Amino acid sequence: MAVVHHPDPKTVLALIDAVPAGGHIATDCDGTVWSGDVGDDLVIAAERDPARFGGAEISFDAYITRQQTDYEGACLSACEVLRNISEQDAAEALRDVVPDDFTGRRYMVEALQAAMARGVSVWLVSASPLLAVQVGAGLVGLESAGMIGIELDPKDGFVAPWPIGPGKAAAWRARGLPQPDLAFGDSKWDLPLLNSAATGVMLVPAPKDALVTRSAAEVRQAC
């Protein structure tokens, strides 16, 4: 399927606007919908308050280093910190450490909100823990979107297929969802999801988007 690389913000809005009611949009979260990484922030929260997270000693530096050689294992380890803490406590701890500069890609968030209002099914598909995705979505105003993230298996391990790399498309299909009309991402790990859609869009990472704080109206009116 077609993958569009680094389109300008006006094109992003036009692509979202073109999805009709009843259509489906799938999008990565960290670096795509928002400027920040809620999975990383969850590990930071666990490192800062190990007692609250069940007593395990967590090293954020070790987690970041592991990402270079074992990205999947690092992502799963971010969810593992949730094993011995309630969802409410974990969400509170995460909100306490989310950086002040955490922000949604405003024009994109507003376009996705408008898409949902006209009957488009919008799903956030992330390699971060589902709880962290829920917190991030609440912070940017997409709490009513569908969400797919890494989940702990109640007995052991993680709910498969977990949404990392090829697992994003697999997790989408496992929920019985139709082919996405449109999918967004910002890194190579999102390519399987983008390739699974009728149109995939590789965005410039949100921290590098000069218009990240602009409204959809401002982007539409820009020359």
DOPA-124116 format. One line per field, with one value per residue: y, z, x of N, C-alpha, C in turn. Coordinates in nm, 2 decimals. Each point is the difference from the previous one (the first is absolute). Example, Ala and Ser with C-alpha at 12.3 -4.5 7.8 and 13.67 -1.06 7.14 Angstrom:
# residues 2
nc2	[-0.57|0.11]
nc3	[0.78|-0.07]
nc1	[1.32|-0.04]
cac2	[0.12|0.11]
cac3	[0.00|0.00]
cac1	[-0.09|0.09]
cc2	[0.12|0.11]
cc3	[0.00|0.08]
cc1	[0.09|-0.08]
END
This chain:
# residues 223
nc2	[-0.12|0.11|0.04|0.10|0.06|0.04|-0.02|0.11|0.09|0.08|-0.07|0.01|0.12|0.02|-0.08|0.06|0.12|-0.07|-0.04|-0.08|0.04|-0.07|0.09|-0.04|0.07|-0.04|0.04|0.01|-0.01|-0.06|0.13|-0.05|-0.04|-0.04|0.11|-0.13|-0.07|-0.04|-0.08|0.09|0.09|-0.11|-0.03|0.13|-0.01|-0.12|0.07|0.11|-0.09|-0.07|0.06|0.11|-0.04|-0.03|0.10|-0.02|-0.02|0.12|-0.02|0.13|0.02|-0.10|0.05|0.13|-0.04|-0.06|0.12|0.02|-0.10|0.04|0.06|-0.11|-0.06|0.12|-0.01|-0.13|0.04|0.09|-0.11|-0.07|0.13|-0.03|-0.10|0.09|0.06|0.07|-0.01|0.02|-0.08|-0.09|0.02|0.00|-0.11|-0.05|0.04|-0.05|-0.08|0.01|0.02|0.12|-0.04|-0.10|-0.03|0.01|-0.07|0.12|0.04|-0.10|0.03|0.13|-0.04|-0.07|0.11|0.08|-0.08|-0.01|0.13|-0.02|-0.08|0.05|-0.13|0.07|-0.06|0.01|-0.03|-0.05|0.01|0.11|-0.01|-0.08|-0.02|0.00|-0.07|-0.06|0.01|-0.04|-0.10|-0.02|0.01|-0.07|-0.07|-0.12|0.03|0.06|0.01|-0.10|-0.09|-0.01|-0.07|-0.01|-0.12|0.00|-0.13|-0.03|-0.10|0.03|0.07|0.00|0.08|-0.11|0.06|0.02|0.13|-0.08|0.10|-0.12|0.00|0.13|-0.05|-0.09|0.10|0.08|-0.09|-0.02|0.12|-0.06|0.09|0.08|-0.02|0.06|0.10|0.03|0.00|0.04|0.04|-0.03|-0.13|-0.07|0.01|0.11|-0.03|-0.11|0.09|0.08|-0.11|-0.02|0.13|0.05|0.09|-0.02|0.06|0.02|0.04|0.12|-0.05|-0.01|-0.04|-0.05|-0.01|0.10|-0.08|-0.07|0.13|0.00|0.07|-0.08|0.09|0.01|-0.13|-0.02|0.10|-0.07|0.09]
nc3	[0.00|-0.03|0.01|0.06|-0.05|0.12|0.00|-0.06|0.11|-0.10|-0.05|0.12|0.01|-0.13|0.03|0.12|-0.06|-0.08|0.12|-0.07|0.04|0.11|-0.04|-0.02|0.10|-0.02|0.12|-0.02|0.12|0.07|-0.01|0.00|0.10|0.08|0.05|0.01|0.10|0.00|-0.08|-0.06|-0.01|-0.04|-0.08|-0.04|-0.01|-0.06|-0.07|0.00|-0.02|0.01|0.12|-0.06|-0.08|0.13|0.01|-0.13|0.00|-0.05|-0.11|0.00|0.05|0.08|0.03|0.00|0.08|0.06|-0.01|0.01|0.08|0.08|-0.10|-0.05|0.04|-0.04|-0.11|-0.01|0.02|-0.09|-0.06|0.01|0.00|-0.08|0.01|0.08|-0.08|0.07|-0.09|0.10|0.08|-0.10|-0.03|0.13|0.02|-0.11|0.04|0.11|-0.09|-0.06|-0.09|0.04|-0.09|0.07|-0.12|-0.04|-0.12|0.04|-0.12|0.03|0.13|-0.04|-0.10|0.08|0.08|-0.11|-0.03|0.13|0.01|-0.11|0.10|0.00|-0.01|0.10|-0.03|0.12|-0.08|0.12|-0.01|0.04|0.13|0.00|0.12|-0.04|-0.09|0.09|0.08|-0.10|-0.04|0.13|0.00|-0.11|0.06|0.00|0.12|-0.09|-0.04|-0.09|0.08|-0.06|0.11|0.05|0.02|0.14|-0.01|0.04|-0.08|-0.12|-0.02|-0.13|-0.01|-0.07|-0.12|0.06|0.01|-0.04|-0.09|-0.05|0.13|-0.04|-0.12|0.07|0.09|-0.10|-0.07|0.12|-0.01|-0.12|0.00|-0.09|-0.12|0.07|0.00|0.12|0.00|0.13|-0.02|0.08|0.00|-0.01|0.13|-0.07|-0.08|0.08|0.09|-0.04|-0.02|0.11|-0.01|-0.04|0.09|0.00|0.11|-0.05|0.12|-0.01|0.09|0.08|0.07|-0.12|0.04|-0.09|-0.04|0.08|0.03|-0.13|0.00|-0.01|0.05|0.08|0.00|0.00|0.08|0.04|-0.04]
nc1	[0.08|-0.06|0.13|-0.06|0.11|0.00|-0.14|-0.03|-0.01|-0.01|0.09|0.06|-0.03|0.05|0.10|0.00|-0.02|0.08|0.03|-0.09|-0.12|0.03|0.09|0.12|0.04|0.12|0.04|0.13|0.06|0.10|0.01|-0.12|-0.08|0.10|0.05|0.05|0.04|-0.13|0.05|0.08|-0.10|-0.06|0.10|0.00|-0.13|0.02|0.09|-0.08|-0.09|0.11|-0.01|-0.04|0.10|-0.01|0.09|-0.03|0.13|-0.04|0.07|-0.04|0.12|-0.02|-0.12|0.06|0.10|-0.09|-0.06|0.13|-0.01|-0.09|-0.04|-0.03|0.12|0.06|-0.08|0.03|0.13|-0.03|-0.06|0.11|0.04|-0.10|0.09|0.05|-0.08|-0.09|-0.10|-0.08|0.07|0.01|-0.13|-0.02|0.07|-0.06|-0.12|0.05|0.04|-0.12|0.10|0.04|0.09|-0.05|-0.02|-0.12|0.01|-0.02|0.05|0.09|0.02|0.00|0.08|0.07|-0.01|0.03|0.10|0.03|-0.01|0.06|0.05|0.12|0.04|0.05|0.11|0.04|0.10|0.03|0.13|-0.07|0.01|-0.11|0.04|0.13|-0.04|-0.07|0.11|0.09|-0.09|-0.01|0.13|-0.02|-0.10|0.07|-0.05|-0.08|0.13|0.00|0.04|0.12|0.03|0.12|-0.05|0.00|0.05|-0.12|0.03|0.04|0.10|-0.03|-0.11|-0.01|0.03|0.12|-0.05|0.10|0.04|0.03|0.02|0.03|0.04|0.08|0.03|0.01|0.06|0.07|-0.03|0.02|0.10|-0.07|0.05|0.10|-0.09|0.05|0.14|0.04|0.13|0.11|0.00|0.11|-0.02|-0.04|0.11|0.00|-0.03|0.10|0.08|-0.07|0.02|-0.11|0.01|0.13|0.01|0.12|-0.02|0.03|0.10|-0.10|0.11|0.00|-0.13|0.04|-0.10|0.07|0.01|0.00|-0.11|-0.10|-0.07|0.10|0.01|-0.13|0.01|0.10|0.09]
cac2	[0.12|0.12|0.07|0.14|0.03|0.14|0.10|0.12|-0.01|0.01|-0.13|-0.09|0.03|-0.04|-0.15|-0.03|0.05|-0.08|-0.13|0.02|-0.07|-0.14|-0.04|-0.03|0.06|-0.06|0.08|-0.01|0.11|0.07|0.06|0.01|0.08|0.10|0.02|-0.06|-0.14|-0.04|-0.13|0.05|0.07|-0.10|-0.06|0.10|0.00|-0.12|0.02|0.10|-0.05|-0.15|-0.06|0.01|-0.10|-0.14|-0.02|-0.03|0.11|0.02|0.09|0.06|0.00|-0.14|-0.01|0.07|-0.08|-0.13|0.03|0.00|-0.13|-0.09|0.10|-0.07|-0.03|0.12|0.04|-0.09|0.02|0.12|-0.04|-0.09|0.08|0.01|-0.13|0.00|0.13|0.02|0.09|0.14|0.05|0.02|0.12|0.12|0.01|0.04|0.15|0.08|0.01|0.04|0.13|0.12|0.03|-0.10|0.06|-0.07|0.07|0.06|0.00|-0.14|-0.04|0.06|-0.07|-0.13|0.02|0.03|-0.13|-0.08|0.06|-0.03|-0.15|-0.07|-0.07|0.04|-0.09|0.02|-0.13|0.04|-0.09|0.03|-0.07|0.06|0.10|0.12|0.05|0.06|0.12|0.10|0.04|0.09|0.12|0.08|0.01|-0.11|-0.11|-0.08|-0.09|-0.13|0.00|-0.13|0.02|-0.12|-0.04|-0.11|-0.11|-0.01|-0.11|0.01|0.06|0.12|-0.04|-0.01|0.05|0.14|0.09|0.05|-0.04|-0.07|-0.03|0.10|-0.04|-0.12|0.03|0.06|-0.11|-0.09|0.07|-0.01|0.13|-0.01|0.08|0.14|0.08|0.09|-0.03|0.10|-0.04|0.10|-0.07|-0.13|-0.10|0.02|-0.04|-0.11|0.06|0.09|-0.08|-0.07|0.10|0.05|0.10|0.02|0.14|0.01|0.14|0.05|-0.01|0.12|0.10|0.07|0.07|0.14|0.05|-0.09|0.06|0.08|-0.06|-0.05|0.12|0.08|-0.07|0.01|0.14|0.03|0.00]
cac3	[0.00|-0.02|0.12|-0.03|0.10|0.05|-0.07|0.07|0.08|-0.08|-0.07|0.11|0.03|-0.11|0.01|0.11|-0.04|-0.11|0.05|0.02|0.11|-0.01|-0.03|0.12|0.01|0.10|0.01|0.11|0.10|0.04|-0.11|-0.11|0.04|0.10|0.02|0.12|0.00|0.13|0.04|0.07|0.13|0.09|0.06|0.09|0.12|0.08|0.06|0.10|0.12|-0.01|0.10|-0.05|-0.11|0.04|0.06|-0.10|-0.04|-0.14|-0.05|-0.13|-0.09|-0.05|-0.09|-0.12|-0.07|-0.05|-0.13|-0.11|-0.05|0.03|0.01|0.04|0.15|0.07|0.00|0.09|0.14|0.05|0.05|0.12|0.12|0.05|0.06|0.14|0.03|-0.05|-0.11|0.05|0.06|-0.11|-0.08|0.08|0.00|-0.13|-0.02|0.08|-0.06|-0.14|0.00|-0.02|-0.14|-0.07|-0.08|-0.12|-0.13|0.02|-0.12|-0.03|0.10|-0.03|-0.12|0.05|0.08|-0.09|-0.07|0.09|0.01|-0.12|-0.01|-0.03|0.11|0.02|0.10|0.04|0.00|0.06|0.07|0.15|0.07|-0.03|0.10|-0.04|-0.12|0.05|0.06|-0.11|-0.07|0.09|0.01|-0.13|-0.04|-0.09|0.09|-0.06|-0.10|0.03|0.05|0.01|0.06|0.07|0.11|0.07|0.01|0.15|0.06|-0.03|-0.13|-0.06|-0.09|-0.14|-0.05|0.05|-0.11|-0.02|-0.13|-0.07|0.10|-0.01|-0.09|0.05|0.11|-0.07|-0.06|0.10|0.05|-0.10|-0.06|-0.14|-0.05|0.02|-0.12|0.02|0.12|0.02|0.08|-0.01|0.01|-0.08|0.07|-0.04|-0.14|-0.02|0.02|-0.11|-0.11|0.01|-0.03|-0.14|-0.01|0.12|0.01|0.09|0.04|0.07|0.14|0.06|0.05|-0.11|-0.08|0.04|0.01|0.10|0.09|-0.08|-0.01|-0.14|-0.07|-0.03|-0.11|-0.12|-0.05|-0.03|-0.15]
cac1	[-0.08|0.08|0.04|0.04|0.11|0.02|-0.08|-0.02|-0.12|-0.12|-0.02|-0.05|-0.14|-0.08|-0.01|-0.09|-0.13|-0.05|-0.05|-0.14|-0.07|0.01|0.14|0.09|0.13|0.09|0.12|0.10|-0.02|0.12|0.07|-0.09|-0.11|0.05|0.14|0.03|0.00|-0.06|0.06|0.12|-0.04|-0.04|0.12|0.05|-0.08|0.03|0.14|0.00|-0.08|0.00|-0.09|-0.14|-0.01|0.02|0.13|0.11|0.09|-0.01|0.10|-0.04|0.11|0.02|-0.12|0.03|0.11|-0.06|-0.08|0.09|0.03|-0.12|-0.11|-0.12|0.01|-0.01|-0.14|-0.08|0.04|-0.07|-0.13|0.03|0.00|-0.14|-0.04|-0.03|-0.05|-0.14|0.00|-0.02|0.13|0.09|-0.04|0.04|0.15|0.04|-0.04|0.09|0.13|-0.01|0.06|-0.09|0.00|-0.08|-0.10|-0.05|0.01|-0.13|-0.08|-0.04|-0.10|-0.13|-0.06|-0.05|-0.12|-0.11|-0.03|-0.08|-0.13|-0.07|-0.03|0.12|0.05|0.14|0.07|0.14|0.07|0.13|0.09|0.01|-0.11|-0.13|-0.03|0.07|-0.08|-0.13|0.04|0.03|-0.12|-0.08|0.07|-0.01|-0.14|-0.04|-0.04|-0.11|0.05|0.03|0.14|0.07|0.14|0.05|-0.07|0.04|-0.08|-0.02|0.08|0.15|0.04|-0.08|-0.10|0.05|0.13|0.03|0.02|0.14|0.04|-0.11|-0.11|-0.10|-0.10|-0.06|-0.09|-0.11|-0.08|-0.05|-0.12|-0.10|-0.02|0.03|0.11|-0.01|0.01|0.11|0.08|0.11|0.11|0.11|0.13|0.00|-0.08|-0.14|-0.02|-0.10|-0.13|-0.03|-0.01|-0.12|-0.11|-0.02|0.11|0.08|0.07|0.12|0.01|0.12|-0.04|-0.06|0.09|0.07|-0.11|-0.01|-0.14|-0.06|-0.10|-0.10|-0.13|-0.04|-0.05|0.12|0.07|-0.07|0.01|0.14|0.03]
cc2	[0.13|0.06|0.14|0.04|0.15|0.10|0.13|-0.01|0.02|-0.13|-0.10|0.03|-0.04|-0.15|-0.04|0.04|-0.09|-0.14|0.02|-0.06|-0.15|-0.05|-0.02|0.06|-0.07|0.09|-0.04|0.12|0.08|0.05|0.02|0.09|0.10|0.00|-0.04|-0.15|-0.05|-0.13|0.03|0.06|-0.10|-0.06|0.10|0.00|-0.11|0.01|0.09|-0.05|-0.15|-0.07|0.00|-0.10|-0.14|-0.03|-0.04|0.12|0.01|0.10|0.05|0.00|-0.14|-0.03|0.06|-0.08|-0.13|0.03|-0.01|-0.14|-0.10|0.09|-0.07|-0.03|0.12|0.05|-0.09|0.03|0.13|-0.03|-0.09|0.08|0.01|-0.13|0.01|0.14|0.01|0.09|0.15|0.06|0.02|0.12|0.13|0.02|0.05|0.15|0.09|0.02|0.04|0.15|0.11|0.03|-0.11|0.07|-0.08|0.08|0.06|-0.01|-0.14|-0.05|0.06|-0.06|-0.14|0.01|0.03|-0.13|-0.09|0.06|-0.03|-0.15|-0.08|-0.07|0.02|-0.09|0.04|-0.13|0.03|-0.12|0.03|-0.08|0.06|0.10|0.13|0.07|0.07|0.13|0.11|0.05|0.10|0.14|0.09|0.01|-0.11|-0.12|-0.09|-0.09|-0.14|-0.01|-0.15|0.03|-0.14|-0.02|-0.12|-0.11|-0.02|-0.12|0.02|0.07|0.11|-0.06|0.01|0.01|0.14|0.09|0.07|-0.04|-0.07|-0.03|0.10|-0.04|-0.13|0.02|0.06|-0.11|-0.09|0.06|-0.01|0.13|-0.01|0.08|0.15|0.08|0.09|-0.03|0.09|-0.06|0.10|-0.08|-0.13|-0.10|0.01|-0.05|-0.11|0.05|0.08|-0.08|-0.08|0.08|0.02|0.11|0.02|0.13|0.00|0.15|0.04|-0.01|0.13|0.10|0.08|0.08|0.14|0.05|-0.09|0.06|0.08|-0.08|-0.04|0.12|0.09|-0.07|0.02|0.14|0.04|0.00|-0.12]
cc3	[0.00|0.14|-0.04|0.11|0.02|-0.08|0.09|0.08|-0.07|-0.06|0.11|0.02|-0.11|0.00|0.10|-0.04|-0.11|0.05|0.04|0.13|-0.02|-0.03|0.13|-0.02|0.11|0.01|0.12|0.09|0.02|-0.12|-0.12|0.03|0.11|0.00|0.14|-0.01|0.14|0.05|0.08|0.14|0.11|0.07|0.10|0.13|0.09|0.06|0.11|0.13|0.00|0.10|-0.05|-0.11|0.04|0.05|-0.10|-0.03|-0.15|-0.04|-0.14|-0.10|-0.07|-0.10|-0.14|-0.08|-0.06|-0.13|-0.12|-0.06|0.02|0.02|0.05|0.15|0.08|0.02|0.10|0.15|0.06|0.05|0.12|0.13|0.06|0.07|0.14|0.05|-0.06|-0.12|0.04|0.05|-0.11|-0.08|0.07|0.00|-0.14|-0.03|0.08|-0.07|-0.15|-0.01|-0.03|-0.15|-0.08|-0.07|-0.11|-0.12|-0.02|-0.13|-0.03|0.10|-0.03|-0.12|0.04|0.08|-0.09|-0.08|0.08|0.00|-0.13|-0.03|-0.05|0.13|0.01|0.11|0.02|0.02|0.04|0.06|0.15|0.07|-0.02|0.11|-0.03|-0.12|0.05|0.07|-0.10|-0.07|0.07|0.00|-0.13|-0.05|-0.09|0.08|-0.06|-0.12|0.04|0.03|0.00|0.05|0.06|0.13|0.07|-0.01|0.15|0.06|-0.01|-0.13|-0.04|-0.10|-0.15|-0.09|0.06|-0.11|-0.01|-0.14|-0.08|0.08|-0.01|-0.10|0.04|0.11|-0.06|-0.06|0.10|0.06|-0.10|-0.07|-0.15|-0.03|0.03|-0.14|0.00|0.12|0.00|0.09|-0.02|0.00|-0.08|0.07|-0.03|-0.14|-0.02|0.01|-0.13|-0.13|0.00|-0.04|-0.14|-0.03|0.13|-0.01|0.10|0.03|0.05|0.15|0.06|0.06|-0.11|-0.09|0.05|0.02|0.11|0.09|-0.08|-0.01|-0.15|-0.08|-0.04|-0.11|-0.13|-0.06|-0.04|-0.15|-0.03]
cc1	[0.09|0.03|0.05|0.10|0.00|-0.08|-0.01|-0.13|-0.13|-0.04|-0.05|-0.15|-0.10|-0.02|-0.10|-0.14|-0.06|-0.06|-0.15|-0.05|0.00|0.14|0.08|0.14|0.08|0.12|0.08|-0.02|0.12|0.08|-0.09|-0.12|0.05|0.15|0.04|-0.01|-0.05|0.05|0.13|-0.03|-0.05|0.12|0.07|-0.08|0.04|0.14|-0.01|-0.07|-0.02|-0.10|-0.14|-0.02|0.04|0.14|0.11|0.08|0.01|0.10|-0.04|0.12|0.02|-0.11|0.03|0.11|-0.06|-0.07|0.09|0.02|-0.12|-0.12|-0.13|0.00|-0.01|-0.14|-0.08|0.04|-0.07|-0.14|0.01|-0.01|-0.14|-0.05|-0.05|-0.05|-0.14|0.01|-0.02|0.13|0.10|-0.03|0.04|0.15|0.05|-0.03|0.10|0.14|-0.01|0.06|-0.10|-0.01|-0.08|-0.12|-0.05|0.04|-0.13|-0.09|-0.05|-0.10|-0.14|-0.06|-0.05|-0.13|-0.12|-0.04|-0.09|-0.14|-0.09|-0.02|0.12|0.05|0.15|0.06|0.14|0.07|0.15|0.08|0.02|-0.11|-0.13|-0.04|0.06|-0.07|-0.12|0.03|0.03|-0.12|-0.08|0.07|-0.02|-0.14|-0.05|-0.05|-0.11|0.04|0.02|0.15|0.06|0.14|0.03|-0.08|0.06|-0.10|-0.03|0.08|0.15|0.02|-0.09|-0.10|0.05|-0.12|0.02|0.04|0.13|0.04|-0.11|-0.12|-0.11|-0.11|-0.07|-0.10|-0.13|-0.09|-0.06|-0.13|-0.11|-0.03|0.03|0.13|-0.01|0.00|0.12|0.07|0.11|0.10|0.11|0.14|-0.01|-0.08|-0.15|-0.03|-0.09|-0.14|-0.04|-0.02|-0.13|-0.12|-0.02|0.10|0.07|0.08|0.11|0.02|0.14|-0.04|-0.05|0.10|0.07|-0.10|-0.01|-0.14|-0.07|-0.10|-0.10|-0.13|-0.02|-0.04|0.12|0.08|-0.08|0.01|0.14|0.02|0.09]
END
